[in-house]
Every structure is written in structure tokens, then in C-alpha cells.
């Protein structure tokens, strides 16, 4: 069986080759950002500028640049699971498969091993 770390490592390499990537945050992430960044209600798309593996619990994390309706650019960290990528982008299918495997192993309690 393929371990979570191996799957994460393979996706990590593909993501790095595809950077920078435009994404949208999930509603809870965007609400938190909106509250903390000048009270903006609607946040623009974000740009993923870097990705890294943050261990089994946190998995893949993205360094995200937030631009647009705020005075100065802000950089935040967000899990790949909190971002929505264009479904037509070639990497989108790999991200979806990774999320599905990760959710399945979390439900089954096998830890991906």
C-alpha cells in the first residue's frame, strides 16, 4: 500500500512545478481572512506561491498571497484542503485524488499505511 507521505511527496513535486497557482479559499477560510483583513466581505482569488509537507497531521500546506481588496499584500499558510483550484488545470485531478485518499484513510483509521 502507498503511504500518505509518498502520495504527499508525489503531489508536492507536481504542485511545485505548477506554481504559481490561482485558487479560491473555501468559505470558512475566506470568512476568517475577510474578518482579519480590513473587514472585507468578499476576498479575491489567492495565489499559491509555495507548497510544503507539514507532517502527517497537517499534510500539504500552501503559502498563499492575498492581493486585491486589501491595502498591502498578505501572505498566509493554508492547507491544500482549504483551497479550490480550477478544475480544468492539469493538477486539479491529482489534488482531488489526493484529498479522496486522505479522507478515506482518515475514516478507516489506517493512517495511510
C-alpha positions as CSV (number, residue, x, y, z in Angstrom):
1,X,0.0,0.0,0.0
2,X,1.2,3.5,-0.8
3,X,1.9,5.6,2.3
4,X,0.4,9.1,2.8
5,X,3.9,10.5,2.8
6,X,4.7,9.0,-0.6
7,X,1.4,10.3,-2.1
8,X,2.0,13.7,-0.5
9,X,5.6,13.8,-1.8
10,X,4.5,13.0,-5.4
11,X,1.8,15.7,-5.3
12,X,4.2,18.1,-3.7
13,X,6.6,17.8,-6.6
14,X,3.8,18.2,-9.2
15,X,2.4,21.3,-7.3
16,X,5.9,22.9,-7.2
17,X,6.3,22.5,-11.0
18,X,2.9,24.1,-11.5
19,X,3.5,27.2,-9.3
20,X,2.2,29.9,-9.1
21,X,-1.3,28.6,-9.0
22,X,-4.5,30.7,-8.7
23,X,-7.0,29.3,-6.2
24,X,-10.1,30.3,-4.2
25,X,-10.4,29.7,-0.5
26,X,-13.1,27.6,1.0
27,X,-15.9,29.6,2.6
28,X,-14.6,29.2,6.2
29,X,-11.0,30.3,5.2
30,X,-12.3,33.3,3.3
31,X,-14.6,34.3,6.1
32,X,-11.7,34.2,8.5
33,X,-9.5,36.2,6.1
34,X,-12.2,38.7,5.5
35,X,-12.7,39.3,9.2
36,X,-9.0,39.7,9.8
37,X,-8.1,41.7,6.7
38,X,-9.8,45.1,6.9
39,X,-13.3,43.6,7.2
40,X,-13.5,42.7,3.5
41,X,-16.6,40.6,2.9
42,X,-15.5,39.2,-0.4
43,X,-11.9,38.1,-0.9
44,X,-10.4,37.9,-4.4
45,X,-8.7,34.8,-5.7
46,X,-5.4,33.9,-4.0
47,X,-2.1,32.9,-5.5
48,X,-0.3,29.8,-4.2
49,X,3.4,30.7,-4.2
50,X,4.9,27.7,-2.4
51,X,3.9,24.3,-1.0
52,X,5.5,22.1,1.6
53,X,4.8,18.9,3.6
54,X,3.9,19.7,7.2
55,X,3.7,16.2,8.6
56,X,1.0,13.5,8.6
57,X,-1.5,15.6,10.6
58,X,-1.3,18.8,8.6
59,X,-0.3,17.3,5.3
60,X,0.3,19.7,2.4
61,X,0.4,23.4,3.3
62,X,0.4,26.2,0.8
63,X,1.9,29.6,1.1
64,X,-0.8,31.9,-0.3
65,X,-0.5,35.5,-1.3
66,X,-3.7,37.5,-0.9
67,X,-4.0,40.6,-3.1
68,X,-6.7,42.8,-4.3
69,X,-9.2,44.5,-1.9
70,X,-6.6,45.0,0.9
71,X,-4.1,47.8,1.1
72,X,-0.9,45.6,1.2
73,X,-0.3,42.1,0.0
74,X,-0.6,39.5,2.8
75,X,1.0,36.0,2.9
76,X,-0.8,33.3,4.8
77,X,-0.4,29.5,5.2
78,X,-3.4,27.3,4.3
79,X,-3.8,23.5,3.9
80,X,-4.3,22.4,0.4
81,X,-7.7,21.0,1.5
82,X,-8.9,24.6,2.2
83,X,-8.3,25.8,-1.4
84,X,-10.3,25.2,-4.5
85,X,-8.3,25.1,-7.8
86,X,-9.6,25.5,-11.3
87,X,-11.0,22.1,-12.3
88,X,-9.6,22.5,-15.8
89,X,-6.0,22.9,-14.6
90,X,-4.0,19.6,-15.1
91,X,-3.0,19.4,-11.4
92,X,-6.7,19.6,-10.2
93,X,-7.3,15.8,-10.8
94,X,-4.2,14.9,-8.8
95,X,-5.3,17.2,-5.9
96,X,-8.8,15.7,-5.9
97,X,-7.4,12.1,-5.9
98,X,-5.0,13.0,-3.0
99,X,-7.9,14.5,-1.0
100,X,-10.0,11.5,-1.6
101,X,-7.2,9.1,-0.5
102,X,-6.5,11.2,2.6
103,X,-10.2,11.3,3.6
104,X,-10.6,7.6,3.0
105,X,-7.6,6.7,5.2
106,X,-8.7,9.1,7.9
107,X,-12.2,7.5,8.0
108,X,-10.8,4.0,8.1
109,X,-8.2,4.9,10.7
110,X,-5.3,3.3,8.9
111,X,-3.1,6.4,8.7
112,X,-2.4,5.7,5.1
113,X,-0.2,2.7,5.7
